[in-house]
Amino acid sequence: MEEKKYKILIVDDVKDSIELVSRNLEQAGYITFTATSPIKGSEILKNNDIDLVITDLRMPDIDGIAFTRYIKENYKNVEIIMITGYPSIESAVDAVKTGVSEFLPKPFTDDELFATVEKVLFKLKVKNVLNKEDKGKTFVFQGILGNSDKMKRIFELIDKASQTTATVLITGESGTGKEMVARAIHYSSPRASQSFVPVNCGGIPEELLESELFGYVKGSFTGANETRAGFFQTADGGTIFLDEIGETSLSMQVKLLRVLQDKTVYMIGSRKPQKIDVRVICATNKNLEELVKKGIFREDLYFRLNVINIELPPLRERREDIPLLLEHFSAKYSKELGKEKPTFTENAVKSLSEYFWPGNVRELENVIQRLIIMKEDNIIDVPDLPSLMRFNLPYKNDLTRKLSEIECDYIKDVYESQGKNKSKTSEILGIDRKTLREKLKRCQIEIDEE
């Protein structure tokens, strides 16, 4: 699947200018057309599916303002950048009124040109998704949404991994969708009709993890009143997903290595090995190579797990997928809550797209769910968004504020953006729940009991 090559028309009565801009844009991968007058430019528009017009303001006979009005009244989905060597407040206002997306004064650098073009084309992508004009394209792969280059690469890796039985290590920040990728691999594989068993290794106490994974026989320890199979036996013939594998102890890592090498498990209290046929997929948000160097993760196990590596990009590196995710989550939660699906203004989409998203897709989903719950009408604009996603006056000049005050403000913003969910907030802040609770009390932030 190749990324669409956008078509750009450059209109300027100075040939040297259009040749320079055209050459630079073509080197950046765009398809360009050039015209020395609006009349010639109009002919190109009639015969080609142009995405963006870059036009000069001052030209003989017909100026850029008139040309912009012609474009806007004859073509629906064409964005416009106006360039000029004679910038003024009046001309800028006129340009914006007629529908110009960006105003670029001469002289401009190559970086300024590329940044402006990318900004306007991103706006075009947002419009297309919101208007559902790209509805016929494939945005979903086994429940995972994304049409960015990085996600297309992930889809390719999932497809290749699903055709083998090799172990897979999925890495990436919290909230990027590691379990969804594991499920996609399983349900795209020949094992799809068998069990998919997810295990959160970090959520099970160390003293219980072995019995949960491998099972135990009756009487093997106090409280073992019956023989019970573990997760590996339950997943026999299918796939086991070991999430947060980096949280396991060295002693548990030795046992997991034996399972991978011998394809057998030993139930606690039994000396008889049980043969298993299990596809193993692991995930972590930690750097296992660094843990190996520190001596807290076995190198031999790391190599066993890292046969196929899928590294998920954070949401901030695939921002072009955000409008699509907004569409999906708003439809999902509107249906669940029995509400009309909201419309996001272009400015709201822009603010959401520019936010850093430390909690990634999970954070975005939580924000959308909260907006739909709290909003009374069906138009979501920038003031409706959590405060940390809106423009705020910088604190830079206020050097009298204490660090503890700034910390409390940030914790409150994150906490409220996650719907006062302590687990999700602690993940984003990189602290445990106990520390978070202490900070919430110190900052006098109201705590919702879960």
C-alpha positions in Angstrom: 0.0 0.0 0.0 1.7 3.2 -1.2 1.2 6.6 0.4 -0.9 8.9 -1.8 1.3 11.4 -3.8 -0.4 14.8 -3.5 -0.7 16.9 -6.6 0.3 20.6 -6.2 -0.3 23.4 -8.7 2.0 26.4 -8.5 0.9 29.6 -10.1 3.2 32.6 -10.4 4.1 35.0 -13.2 7.8 34.7 -12.4 9.1 31.6 -14.0 12.2 31.3 -11.8 10.0 31.3 -8.7 7.7 28.5 -9.9 10.6 26.4 -11.1 12.4 26.7 -7.8 9.3 25.8 -5.7 8.4 23.0 -8.1 11.8 21.4 -8.0 11.9 21.5 -4.2 8.5 20.0 -3.9 9.2 17.2 -6.4 12.3 16.3 -4.5 10.1 16.0 -1.4 7.9 13.4 -3.2 5.0 15.6 -4.5 3.6 15.8 -8.0 3.7 19.3 -9.3 2.1 21.3 -12.1 3.1 24.9 -13.0 1.3 27.8 -14.6 2.4 31.4 -15.2 -1.1 32.8 -14.9 -4.5 32.0 -13.3 -6.0 31.4 -16.7 -3.4 28.6 -17.5 -3.8 27.4 -13.9 -7.6 27.0 -14.4 -7.0 24.7 -17.3 -4.8 22.5 -15.2 -7.4 22.4 -12.5 -10.0 21.2 -15.0 -7.9 18.3 -16.2 -6.2 17.1 -13.1 -7.2 16.1 -9.6 -5.3 18.9 -7.8 -5.0 18.8 -3.9 -3.2 22.0 -3.3 -2.7 25.3 -5.1 0.2 27.6 -4.3 -0.5 31.0 -5.9 1.2 34.3 -5.9 -0.8 37.3 -4.7 0.2 39.9 -7.3 0.0 38.9 -10.9 -1.0 40.8 -14.1 -4.7 40.8 -15.2 -6.0 38.5 -12.5 -4.6 38.6 -9.0 -4.3 35.8 -6.4 -7.4 36.9 -4.5 -9.6 36.6 -7.6 -8.0 33.3 -8.5 -8.6 32.0 -4.9 -12.3 32.9 -5.2 -12.6 31.1 -8.5 -11.0 27.9 -7.0 -13.3 28.0 -3.9 -16.4 28.4 -5.9 -15.6 25.7 -8.5 -13.7 23.0 -6.6 -14.6 21.5 -3.2 -11.5 19.9 -1.9 -8.6 22.1 -3.0 -6.5 23.8 -0.4 -4.7 27.1 -1.1 -1.4 28.7 0.0 -0.9 32.3 -1.0 2.7 33.7 -1.4 3.7 37.2 -1.9 6.7 39.6 -1.7 4.4 42.4 -0.6 2.7 41.2 2.6 0.2 43.5 4.3 -2.6 43.2 6.9 -5.2 44.1 4.3 -4.0 41.5 1.7 -3.8 38.8 4.4 -7.3 39.5 5.6 -8.7 39.4 2.1 -6.8 36.2 1.4 -8.3 34.5 4.5 -11.8 35.7 3.7 -11.7 34.2 0.3 -10.6 30.8 1.6 -6.8 30.7 1.7 -5.5 28.1 4.2 -2.0 29.7 4.8 -0.3 33.0 3.9 3.5 32.7 3.2 5.5 35.9 2.7 8.5 36.0 0.5 11.4 35.3 0.8 10.8 32.0 2.5 13.2 29.1 3.2 12.8 25.5 2.0 11.9 24.5 5.6 9.2 27.1 5.8 7.8 26.0 2.5 7.7 22.3 3.4 6.3 23.0 6.9 3.4 25.1 5.4 2.7 22.5 2.7 2.6 19.7 5.2 0.4 21.7 7.6 -2.2 22.4 4.8 -2.2 18.9 3.5 -2.7 17.6 7.0 -5.8 19.8 7.2 -7.0 18.3 4.0 -6.6 14.8 5.4 -8.6 15.8 8.5 -11.4 17.1 6.2 -11.5 13.9 4.2 -11.8 11.7 7.3 -14.5 13.9 8.9 -16.5 14.0 5.7 -16.0 10.3 5.3 -14.7 10.8 1.7 -12.1 8.1 2.4 -14.7 5.6 3.5 -13.8 3.1 0.8 -10.2 2.9 2.0 -9.1 0.2 4.4 -8.5 1.7 7.8 -9.0 -1.4 9.9 -6.8 -4.5 10.2 -8.2 -7.1 12.7 -9.8 -4.3 14.7 -6.7 -2.0 14.7 -7.3 1.4 13.1 -4.7 3.4 11.2 -3.8 4.6 7.7 -0.4 6.1 8.4 2.8 4.7 6.9 3.9 3.5 10.3 0.7 1.6 10.9 0.7 0.1 7.4 4.2 -1.3 8.2 2.7 -2.7 11.5 -0.1 -4.4 9.5 2.5 -6.0 7.2 4.5 -7.3 10.2 1.3 -8.7 11.8 0.5 -10.5 8.5 4.0 -12.1 8.3 4.0 -13.0 12.0 0.6 -14.7 11.8 2.0 -17.2 9.2 4.6 -18.6 11.5 4.7 -20.1 15.0 7.8 -18.1 16.1 7.7 -16.2 19.3 6.9 -12.5 19.0 8.0 -9.6 21.1 5.8 -6.6 20.9 7.3 -3.4 22.3 6.0 0.1 22.7 4.7 2.7 25.2 1.7 2.0 27.5 -1.6 2.5 25.6 -0.2 1.9 22.1 -2.3 -1.3 21.6 0.1 -4.2 22.3 -2.6 -6.6 23.2 -4.7 -5.7 20.2 -1.6 -6.5 18.0 -1.2 -9.9 19.8 -4.9 -10.7 19.2 -4.5 -9.6 15.5 -1.6 -12.1 15.1 -3.6 -14.9 16.7 -6.8 -14.4 14.8 -5.0 -14.0 11.5 -3.2 -17.3 12.1 -4.2 -21.0 11.6 -4.7 -21.1 15.4 -7.6 -18.6 15.2 -10.2 -21.2 16.2 -8.2 -22.1 19.4 -7.8 -20.2 22.6 -6.1 -16.8 23.0 -5.1 -16.5 26.7 -3.9 -13.0 27.9 -1.8 -12.9 31.1 -0.7 -9.7 32.8 2.5 -10.8 34.4 2.9 -7.5 36.2 -0.6 -7.8 37.8 -0.1 -11.2 39.4 2.0 -11.4 42.7 5.3 -13.1 42.2 4.5 -15.9 44.6 1.3 -16.8 42.6 2.6 -16.4 39.1 4.1 -19.9 38.7 1.0 -21.6 39.8 -1.2 -19.4 37.6 1.0 -20.1 34.5 1.7 -23.8 35.0 -1.0 -25.0 37.3 -0.7 -27.2 40.4 -1.8 -30.6 41.7 -4.0 -31.2 44.7 -2.1 -31.0 48.0 1.1 -29.4 46.5 0.8 -26.5 48.9 -1.6 -25.2 51.6 -4.9 -24.3 50.0 -4.4 -26.5 46.9 -7.6 -28.4 47.5 -7.9 -29.5 43.9 -5.7 -30.0 40.8 -5.9 -27.0 38.6 -4.5 -26.3 35.1 -2.5 -23.2 34.4 -2.7 -20.6 31.6 -0.2 -22.6 29.4 -2.4 -25.7 29.5 -5.5 -23.6 28.8 -3.8 -22.1 25.8 -2.7 -25.5 24.4 -3.2 -25.5 20.7 -3.6 -21.7 20.7 -1.7 -18.6 21.8 -0.6 -17.3 25.2 0.0 -13.6 25.5 2.5 -12.7 28.3 2.0 -8.9 28.8 4.6 -7.0 30.9 7.1 -9.7 30.5 9.8 -7.3 31.9 8.1 -7.5 35.3 9.0 -11.2 35.8 11.7 -12.3 38.3 14.9 -14.0 37.2 13.7 -17.3 38.7 10.5 -17.1 36.7 12.5 -16.3 33.6 14.4 -19.5 34.0 11.1 -21.5 34.0 9.8 -19.6 31.0 13.0 -20.3 29.1 12.6 -24.0 29.8 9.0 -23.9 28.5 10.2 -22.3 25.2 13.1 -24.7 24.8 11.4 -28.0 25.7 7.7 -27.2 24.9 6.8 -28.8 28.3 5.5 -27.5 31.6 5.7 -28.9 35.1 2.7 -28.3 37.4 3.6 -27.4 40.9 3.8 -30.6 42.9 4.3 -32.8 39.9 7.5 -34.3 38.4 5.7 -35.4 35.3 6.2 -33.0 32.3 3.3 -32.1 30.1 3.8 -31.5 26.4 2.1 -28.3 25.1 1.7 -26.8 21.7 1.4 -23.0 22.4 2.3 -20.0 20.4 4.0 -17.5 22.7 3.6 -13.7 22.2 5.1 -11.3 24.8 4.9 -7.6 25.3 6.6 -4.9 27.3 6.8 -1.1 27.6 10.4 -1.5 29.0 13.7 -1.7 27.1 14.6 -5.3 27.6 18.1 -4.8 26.2 18.7 -2.3 29.1 17.3 -4.7 31.6 19.7 -7.4 30.2 22.7 -5.0 30.7 21.6 -4.3 34.3 21.4 -8.1 35.0 17.6 -8.2 35.8 16.5 -9.9 32.5 18.1 -13.0 31.1 19.9 -12.5 27.8 19.1 -16.1 26.6 15.4 -15.5 27.3 15.5 -12.2 25.5 16.9 -13.8 22.4 14.3 -16.6 22.6 11.5 -14.0 22.8 12.8 -11.6 20.2 12.5 -13.8 17.1 10.0 -11.4 15.6 9.9 -7.9 17.0 7.0 -5.5 16.4 7.6 -2.0 17.8 4.4 0.0 18.0 4.7 3.8 17.4 3.4 6.2 19.9 0.3 8.2 18.9 2.4 11.4 18.5 4.3 9.7 15.7 1.2 8.8 13.7 -0.9 12.0 14.2 -2.5 11.6 10.8 -4.5 8.6 12.3 -6.0 10.8 15.0 -9.1 12.1 13.0 -9.8 8.4 12.1 -9.6 7.4 15.8 -11.8 10.3 16.8 -14.4 9.1 14.3 -14.3 5.5 15.6 -14.3 6.2 19.3 -17.0 8.9 19.1 -19.2 6.5 17.1 -18.5 3.7 19.6 -19.3 5.6 22.8 -22.3 7.5 21.3 -23.9 4.2 20.5 -23.1 2.7 23.9 -24.5 5.8 25.7 -27.5 6.2 23.4 -26.4 9.7 22.4 -26.1 11.4 19.0 -22.6 11.1 17.6 -20.8 14.5 18.1 -19.2 16.6 15.5 -15.6 17.8 16.2 -14.8 21.3 14.9 -11.6 21.6 12.8 -10.0 23.6 15.6 -10.8 20.8 18.1 -9.3 18.2 15.7 -6.3 20.4 15.3 -5.8 20.7 19.1 -6.2 17.0 19.6 -3.8 16.3 16.8 -1.1 18.6 18.2 -1.3 17.2 21.8 1.6 15.0 22.9 -0.6 12.0 24.0 1.7 10.5 26.7 -1.0 7.8 27.3 -1.3 7.2 23.5 -4.5 5.6 22.0 -5.8 4.5 25.4 -5.6 8.1 26.6 -7.4 9.4 23.4 -10.2 6.8 23.9 -10.7 7.9 27.5 -10.8 11.5 26.5 -13.5 10.9 23.9 -15.5 8.7 26.2 -15.5 11.5 28.9 -16.4 14.2 26.3 -19.4 12.3 25.2 -20.5 11.6 28.7 -20.1 15.2 29.8 -21.2 17.1 26.7 -24.9 18.1 26.4 -24.9 19.1 22.7 -23.3 17.4 19.8 -20.7 19.9 18.8 -17.2 19.5 20.4 -15.0 22.6 20.2 -11.6 23.5 21.8 -13.1 24.9 25.0 -14.7 21.5 25.6 -11.3 19.7 25.7 -9.3 19.1 28.9 -7.3 22.2 29.8 -3.9 20.6 29.1 -5.0 20.2 25.4 -6.0 23.9 25.1 -3.7 26.9 24.7 -2.7 28.2 28.0 -0.7 31.3 29.0 2.9 30.2 29.7 4.2 30.2 33.3 7.6 31.2 32.0 7.4 34.8 33.3 6.0 33.9 36.7 9.2 32.8 38.4 7.6 33.1 41.8 5.6 29.9 41.5 6.9 26.9 43.6 7.7 23.7 41.8 5.2 21.9 43.9 2.4 24.2 42.6 3.3 23.5 39.0 3.5 19.7 39.7 0.0 19.8 41.3 -1.5 21.6 38.3 -0.1 19.1 35.9 -1.2 16.1 38.0 -4.7 17.6 38.2 -4.9 18.1 34.4 -3.8 14.5 33.7 -6.0 13.1 36.4 -9.1 14.9 35.1 -8.2 14.1 31.4 -8.3 10.3 32.4 -11.7 10.7 34.0 -10.1 10.5 37.5 -8.9 6.9 36.8 -6.0 6.4 39.1 -4.5 3.4 37.2 -4.4 5.3 33.9 -3.2 8.5 35.5 -0.3 6.7 37.3 0.7 5.0 34.0 1.0 8.4 32.2 2.8 10.1 35.1 5.2 7.1 35.5 4.5 6.6 39.2 2.7 3.8 41.1 -0.8 4.1 42.5 0.4 4.6 46.1 2.6 7.5 45.1 -0.2 9.0 43.0 -2.7 8.8 45.9 -0.2 10.6 48.2 0.4 13.3 45.6 -3.4 13.8 45.1 -3.9 14.2 48.9 -1.0 16.6 49.1 -2.3 18.7 46.2 -5.8 18.6 47.8 -7.3 17.1 44.6 -10.6 15.3 45.2 -10.1 11.5 44.9 -12.9 9.4 43.3 -13.0 5.9 44.9 -12.9 3.1 42.4 
